[in-house]
Amino acid sequence: MFCILAFIALSIISIFSASHRWLAKEAFDCVFRRITLRPCTTGFKEKMKAQLVGTLLSRSAIAARIVNRHFELLSWILFITTVASIFWTGKGLYNYYMYGSCNGLNKTGFCALDPKGENNKVSQTGGSCVDGAGDESKVTLTSVDLSLFPTVDKGVKDSVVFIGCYSCDYTRKAYPLIQKLISENQVNYTFAHYPIKEEMLYLLPIGYCAYNQDQNKYWRLNDKLFASSKEDIAKKEFVENILGNLGYDVSAINSCSQSPQTQAAVVAQRIELEKTNIYGTPLVFVNGKGLVGPKPYRVYERILKGFRFW
């Protein structure tokens, strides 16, 4: 067992140190012979054992005695630890590549490749743009009526649903990635504004009326709202100026946004979004799979395309 452990360690070290390559070769020869049910002829195990015990002897006779007596047992322990470390490291790398987190989809534990957890941060639904926390396993589109929201229906099987707040940083980070995703792939796309801050609530009826007045212009309005500063879009006059520049009838939109029918529609939208069990934005569903927080682009793309290693 020591031969296998030494082969793994020395193979890595020999990449950087030429002086260890002969040891790696002996370790390989020993491993190959053990696999083929033959004893090692190089005396590699005894050679390494003697070197290790000799080094320890100059520092601690007790430690050297323990290693000499239980060398095989210690080799097994180190081997199991090494294999476990390789397995968990490999799993972490796979999860990070696939989901943007070493711990798996939407998991917020520590990840050495994303130490600040940027790929899982959300704007909390409590009213401020801070890190949010919730049960990511419960986010769902089941029973949610998406027909109440702005949608581009291309009649294809793939779909992307983007739920976000215009004024929050994590939504703004994810928005251009989602736009790239839907521009490079044939997908049905739905957008739902979910205000986190109170000053963004006034945009709900305006967005509803703008979409109903002209659906094509609505998507350009959406782009401009996300491209503008958070401070500017908090001002109604600024948004009205964008509407006018896009060719909207601003007076008609203002009148529409104040009507009881529009207010009822906005409430109905909010009720539907609550069914997703949303606890922060952005919340993106790619073919029904919920992704909480701004993920790397590759994560969205691979889930959309159903990419698997096996």
SULZIKA-V19511 format. One record per pair of residues at least 4 apart in sequence whose C-alpha atoms are under 8 Angstrom apart, sorted by the first residue. I is the first residue (numbers start at 1). J is the second residue. D is the distance in whole Angstrom. If there is no record, write none. Layout:
i->{I;I}
j->{J;J}
d->{D;D}
//
This chain:
i->{1;1;1;1;1;2;2;2;2;2;2;3;3;3;3;3;3;3;4;4;4;4;4;5;5;5;5;5;6;6;6;7;7;7;7;7;8;9;10;10;10;10;10;10;11;11;11;12;13;13;14;14;14;14;14;15;17;20;21;22;23;24;25;26;26;26;27;27;28;29;29;29;30;30;30;30;30;30;31;31;32;33;33;33;33;34;34;34;40;43;44;45;46;47;48;49;49;49;50;51;52;53;53;53;53;53;54;54;55;56;56;56;56;57;57;57;57;60;61;62;63;64;65;66;66;67;67;70;71;72;73;74;75;76;77;78;79;80;81;82;83;84;85;86;87;88;89;90;91;91;92;92;92;92;92;93;93;94;94;95;95;95;95;95;95;95;96;96;96;96;96;96;97;97;97;98;98;98;99;99;99;99;99;99;100;100;100;100;100;100;101;101;101;101;101;101;101;101;101;101;102;102;102;102;103;103;103;103;103;105;106;106;106;106;106;107;107;108;108;110;110;110;111;111;114;114;117;118;119;119;119;119;120;120;120;120;121;121;121;121;121;121;122;122;122;122;122;122;122;122;122;122;122;122;122;123;123;123;123;123;123;123;123;123;123;123;123;123;124;124;124;124;124;124;124;124;124;124;125;125;125;125;125;125;126;127;127;127;128;128;129;129;129;129;132;132;133;133;134;135;136;138;138;139;139;139;139;140;140;140;140;140;140;141;141;141;141;142;142;143;144;144;144;144;145;146;147;148;149;149;149;149;150;150;150;150;150;151;151;151;151;152;152;152;153;153;153;154;154;154;155;156;156;156;157;157;158;158;158;158;158;158;159;159;159;159;159;159;159;160;160;160;160;160;160;160;160;160;160;161;161;161;161;161;161;161;162;162;162;162;162;162;162;162;162;163;163;163;163;163;163;163;163;164;164;164;164;164;164;164;164;164;165;165;165;165;165;165;165;166;166;166;166;166;166;166;166;167;167;167;167;167;167;167;167;167;168;168;168;169;170;170;170;170;170;171;171;171;171;171;172;172;173;173;174;174;174;174;174;175;175;176;177;177;178;178;178;179;180;181;181;181;181;182;182;182;193;194;194;194;195;195;196;197;199;200;200;202;203;204;204;205;205;205;205;205;205;205;206;206;206;206;206;207;207;208;208;208;208;209;209;209;209;209;210;210;210;210;210;210;211;211;211;211;213;213;214;214;215;216;217;217;218;219;220;220;221;221;221;221;222;223;224;224;225;225;228;228;229;230;231;232;232;233;233;235;236;237;238;239;240;240;241;242;243;243;243;243;244;244;244;248;249;250;251;252;253;254;255;256;257;257;258;258;259;260;261;262;263;264;265;266;267;268;269;270;271;272;273;273;274;278;280;280;281;281;282;282;282;283;283;283;283;284;284;284;285;285;285;286;286;286;286;286;287;287;291;295;295;296;297;298;299;300;301;302;302;303}
j->{5;72;75;76;79;6;45;72;75;76;79;7;27;28;30;31;44;45;8;27;28;31;79;9;75;78;79;82;10;24;27;11;24;27;28;31;12;13;14;20;21;23;24;27;15;21;24;16;17;20;18;19;20;21;24;21;21;24;25;26;27;28;29;30;42;44;31;44;32;33;40;42;34;39;40;41;42;44;35;40;36;37;38;39;40;38;39;40;44;47;48;49;50;51;52;53;68;71;54;55;56;57;64;65;67;68;58;64;59;60;61;63;64;61;62;63;64;64;65;66;67;68;69;70;71;71;74;74;75;76;77;78;79;80;81;82;83;84;85;86;87;88;89;90;91;92;93;94;95;102;96;101;102;103;104;97;102;98;102;99;100;101;102;103;104;105;100;101;102;103;104;113;101;298;299;298;299;302;104;105;106;295;296;299;104;105;119;295;296;299;105;106;107;108;111;113;114;117;119;120;110;111;112;113;107;108;109;110;111;291;120;136;291;292;293;120;136;117;120;114;115;117;115;117;118;119;121;294;293;294;295;296;292;293;294;295;131;132;170;292;293;294;129;130;131;132;133;170;171;280;281;282;292;293;294;128;129;130;131;132;168;169;170;171;196;280;281;282;128;129;130;131;132;133;196;279;280;281;132;196;278;279;280;281;196;196;197;198;196;197;168;169;196;197;279;280;279;280;279;139;292;276;277;276;277;278;290;275;276;277;288;289;290;275;276;285;288;275;276;275;272;273;275;276;272;190;151;269;190;191;192;269;190;191;192;211;215;188;189;190;191;188;189;190;187;188;189;186;187;188;188;186;187;188;187;188;186;187;188;286;287;304;187;188;189;285;286;287;288;182;187;188;189;190;284;285;286;287;288;189;190;191;192;284;285;286;178;189;190;191;192;282;283;284;285;191;192;193;194;281;282;283;284;171;191;192;193;194;195;281;282;283;171;193;194;195;196;281;282;171;172;193;195;200;225;226;230;171;172;195;196;197;200;226;230;233;172;196;230;173;174;281;282;293;294;175;281;282;293;294;176;226;177;294;178;282;293;294;295;179;226;180;181;297;182;297;300;183;184;185;297;300;301;186;187;189;204;270;273;281;200;201;200;201;234;204;234;206;207;208;266;209;256;257;258;262;263;266;210;253;254;256;257;211;218;212;257;262;266;213;253;256;257;262;214;215;217;218;248;253;215;216;217;218;248;253;218;248;219;220;221;246;222;223;224;246;225;242;243;246;226;227;228;242;233;239;232;233;233;234;235;238;239;238;239;239;240;241;242;243;244;250;245;246;247;248;249;250;248;249;250;253;253;254;255;256;257;258;259;262;262;263;262;263;263;264;265;266;267;268;269;270;271;272;273;274;275;276;277;278;278;283;292;293;292;293;292;293;294;290;291;292;293;290;291;292;289;290;291;290;291;300;303;304;303;304;295;299;300;300;301;302;303;304;305;306;307;307}
d->{6;7;6;6;7;6;7;7;5;7;7;6;6;8;6;6;8;6;6;7;8;6;8;6;7;7;5;8;6;8;6;6;6;5;6;7;7;6;6;7;7;7;5;8;7;8;6;8;6;7;6;7;5;5;7;8;7;6;6;6;6;6;6;6;7;7;6;7;6;6;8;8;6;8;5;7;7;7;6;8;6;6;5;6;6;5;6;7;7;6;6;6;6;6;6;6;7;8;6;6;6;6;5;8;7;6;7;7;7;6;7;7;5;5;8;7;5;6;6;6;6;6;6;6;8;5;7;6;6;6;6;6;6;6;6;6;6;6;6;6;6;6;6;6;6;6;6;6;6;8;6;8;4;6;8;6;6;6;7;5;7;6;5;6;5;7;4;4;5;8;7;8;8;8;7;7;5;7;6;5;8;7;8;5;8;7;6;6;6;7;7;7;7;7;6;8;7;8;7;8;8;5;8;7;6;7;6;8;7;7;6;6;6;6;8;7;8;7;6;8;6;7;5;7;7;7;6;7;6;5;5;7;6;5;6;7;6;7;7;8;5;7;8;7;5;5;8;6;8;5;5;6;7;5;8;7;4;5;6;6;6;8;6;8;7;5;5;7;6;6;6;6;4;7;7;6;4;7;8;6;8;6;5;8;7;5;5;7;6;6;6;7;7;8;7;6;7;8;6;8;7;8;6;5;5;6;6;8;5;7;7;8;7;7;6;8;7;8;7;7;6;7;6;7;6;7;7;6;7;7;6;7;6;6;7;7;8;7;6;4;7;6;5;6;8;5;7;7;7;5;7;7;6;6;7;8;7;5;6;8;6;7;5;4;6;8;6;5;8;8;7;6;5;6;7;6;5;6;8;6;5;6;8;6;5;7;8;8;6;5;6;7;6;5;7;6;5;6;6;7;6;5;6;5;8;7;5;5;7;5;5;7;6;6;5;5;6;7;7;7;7;7;7;8;7;6;8;8;8;8;8;8;7;8;5;8;6;8;8;6;6;7;6;7;6;6;6;5;8;7;7;6;8;6;6;7;8;5;7;6;8;6;6;6;6;8;8;6;6;6;8;7;7;7;6;7;7;8;8;8;6;6;7;7;6;8;6;7;6;6;7;6;8;5;8;6;7;6;6;6;7;8;6;6;8;6;8;7;7;6;6;6;6;8;6;7;8;6;8;6;5;8;8;5;8;8;6;8;7;7;6;7;6;6;6;8;6;7;7;7;6;6;6;8;7;8;7;7;7;6;7;6;8;6;6;7;6;6;7;6;6;7;6;6;6;5;8;6;5;7;6;8;6;6;6;6;6;7;7;7;6;7;7;7;6;6;6;6;6;6;6;6;6;6;6;6;7;7;8;7;6;7;8;8;7;7;6;5;7;7;6;5;6;6;5;7;5;4;6;7;8;7;7;6;8;6;8;6;7;7;6;6;6;6;6;6;5;6}
//
